[in-house]
Amino acid sequence: MKREQGIWLGGGLAVGFVAGFLVAYLMTVSTVAGGPVLAASPAPAVDPHVDVRDMLADLNRRLEVNPEDLEVLAQLAEIYLQAGMPDKALGFLDRIEAVEPDLFRTGLLRAQVLEILGHEEQFAELVERMTTMFADHWESHYLLAAHLVRHHPEAGDLARARQALDRVDELHPGIPEVAELRVQLEQAEARHAVGGDRSG
């Protein structure tokens, strides 16, 4: 059985709610349960002074030759996501899933698309599944913690968020954004405690 490996580059996660923090950083990914490997370069940085039409034309030509080219599909998804076209990016992610489901990289990209589109229920279902399927990837646990802190500030959910952040620290200690999210978690816990005291 192959294990996925996500290599992240650059400055880590964005402070905002799971937005804009993954497209530029993934470098290599393989499947969890064997099968073909999706080994990817980071999405090409879009320089405003460079015409990207040639890049898109080249990727589309490659896709015509092989409509199931996972790398091309992933790069196109990333490019359209960066360009603010999440619906188009989602179409390419669906095509990847049809060829090779349950890729870590695809899950992260899909999570961002769903968050941008405001599909909170689908986002929640996805990140819950990712914490099980990709339990050794800190990103999965961070996604879950951020979602719970910002959308489910109940005591039980906040406790789960704390467990998720503890798991992130076990897997990848020292991430500044995790420390910032812990502050938000502690503030939410304090608000809940005050509310509980008043209601009692």
C-alpha positions in Angstrom: 0.0 0.0 0.0 1.3 3.4 -0.9 1.2 6.3 1.5 0.5 9.8 0.3 3.1 12.4 0.9 2.3 16.1 0.6 5.3 18.4 0.6 4.3 22.0 1.4 6.4 25.0 0.4 6.4 28.6 1.4 4.7 30.3 4.3 2.1 27.8 5.4 -1.6 28.4 6.0 -3.5 31.6 5.6 -5.0 33.0 8.8 -8.5 33.4 7.2 -11.0 30.5 7.3 -9.3 27.9 5.2 -9.1 30.2 2.2 -6.2 30.6 -0.1 -3.8 28.4 1.8 -3.2 25.4 -0.3 -3.0 26.0 -4.0 0.6 27.1 -4.2 2.2 24.7 -1.7 1.5 21.1 -2.7 4.4 19.5 -4.6 4.0 15.8 -4.7 1.1 13.5 -3.9 0.4 9.8 -4.3 -2.7 7.7 -3.6 -3.5 6.1 -0.3 -4.6 2.7 -1.5 -2.1 2.1 -4.3 -2.7 2.7 -8.0 -1.2 5.5 -10.0 0.7 8.3 -8.4 -0.2 11.9 -9.0 3.2 13.6 -8.8 2.7 17.3 -9.3 4.6 20.5 -9.6 3.2 23.5 -7.8 0.6 25.4 -9.9 2.5 27.8 -12.0 2.5 31.3 -10.5 0.5 33.6 -12.5 2.6 36.7 -13.3 0.4 39.6 -14.3 3.0 40.5 -16.8 3.0 37.1 -18.5 0.3 36.0 -20.9 -1.0 32.6 -19.6 -2.9 31.7 -22.7 0.1 29.7 -24.1 0.2 27.7 -20.8 -3.5 27.0 -20.9 -3.3 26.1 -24.6 -0.4 23.7 -23.9 -2.3 22.0 -21.0 -5.4 21.7 -23.1 -3.4 20.1 -26.0 -2.0 17.6 -23.5 -5.5 16.9 -22.3 -6.7 16.2 -25.8 -3.9 13.6 -26.2 -4.8 12.0 -22.8 -8.1 13.1 -21.3 -7.2 11.2 -18.1 -3.8 13.0 -17.5 -4.1 13.6 -13.7 -1.3 16.1 -13.6 -2.8 18.2 -16.3 -6.2 18.1 -14.8 -4.8 19.1 -11.4 -2.8 22.0 -12.8 -5.9 23.3 -14.7 -7.9 23.0 -11.5 -5.3 25.0 -9.6 -5.0 27.7 -12.3 -8.8 28.2 -12.5 -9.0 28.3 -8.7 -6.3 31.0 -8.6 -8.2 32.9 -11.3 -11.3 33.0 -9.2 -13.3 30.4 -11.2 -14.0 27.8 -8.6 -16.9 26.2 -10.5 -14.6 25.5 -13.5 -11.9 24.2 -11.1 -14.5 21.8 -9.5 -15.2 20.3 -13.0 -11.5 19.3 -13.3 -11.5 17.9 -9.8 -14.5 15.8 -10.6 -12.7 14.4 -13.6 -9.7 13.5 -11.4 -12.0 11.8 -9.0 -13.5 9.8 -11.8 -10.1 8.4 -12.7 -8.5 8.1 -9.3 -10.6 8.8 -6.3 -9.4 9.8 -2.8 -6.2 11.6 -3.6 -5.0 13.9 -0.9 -4.1 16.8 -3.2 -7.5 16.6 -4.8 -9.2 16.6 -1.4 -7.4 19.8 -0.4 -8.3 21.5 -3.6 -11.9 20.4 -3.3 -12.0 21.7 0.3 -11.0 25.1 -0.8 -13.4 25.2 -3.7 -16.3 24.1 -1.5 -15.4 26.8 1.1 -15.2 29.5 -1.6 -18.6 28.4 -3.0 -20.1 28.4 0.5 -21.0 24.8 0.5 -20.5 24.4 4.2 -22.2 21.0 4.7 -20.2 19.4 1.9 -17.1 21.0 3.2 -17.7 19.6 6.6 -18.4 16.1 5.3 -15.2 16.2 3.2 -12.8 17.4 6.0 -14.3 14.8 8.5 -13.6 12.1 5.9 -10.1 13.4 5.3 -9.1 13.2 9.0 -9.8 9.5 8.8 -8.4 8.8 5.3 -5.4 11.1 5.7 -4.8 10.8 9.5 -1.1 11.4 9.2 -1.5 14.7 7.3 -1.7 17.7 9.6 -3.6 19.7 7.0 -6.6 17.5 7.4 -6.8 18.1 11.1 -6.2 21.8 10.7 -9.1 22.0 8.3 -11.4 20.3 10.7 -10.3 22.5 13.7 -10.8 25.7 11.7 -14.2 24.6 10.6 -15.4 23.7 14.1 -14.0 26.9 15.7 -15.6 29.2 13.2 -18.9 27.5 12.6 -19.7 25.2 15.6 -18.7 27.0 18.8 -20.5 24.5 21.0 -18.6 22.8 23.9 -18.4 19.3 22.3 -17.3 20.7 19.0 -14.7 23.0 20.6 -13.3 20.0 22.4 -13.0 18.2 19.1 -11.3 21.2 17.7 -8.7 21.2 20.5 -8.1 17.5 19.9 -7.6 18.2 16.2 -5.1 21.0 16.9 -3.2 18.7 19.4 -2.9 16.2 16.5 -1.5 18.9 14.2 1.1 19.7 16.8 2.1 16.1 17.1 2.5 15.8 13.3 4.0 19.2 12.5 4.8 21.3 15.6 5.5 25.0 15.4 3.1 26.2 12.7 2.3 29.9 13.5 -1.3 29.6 12.1 -2.0 26.8 14.5 -1.0 29.0 17.4 -3.3 31.7 16.1 -6.2 29.3 15.7 -5.6 28.1 19.3 -6.1 31.7 20.5 -9.4 31.8 18.6 -10.4 28.5 20.1 -9.6 29.7 23.6 -11.7 32.8 23.0 -14.6 30.7 21.8 -14.3 28.5 24.9 -14.2 31.5 27.2 -17.4 32.9 25.5 -19.1 29.6 25.9 -18.1 29.3 29.5 -19.5 32.8 30.3 -22.7 32.0 28.4 -23.0 28.7 30.3 -22.6 30.4 33.6 -25.2 33.0 32.8 -27.7 30.4 31.6 -27.2 28.4 34.7 
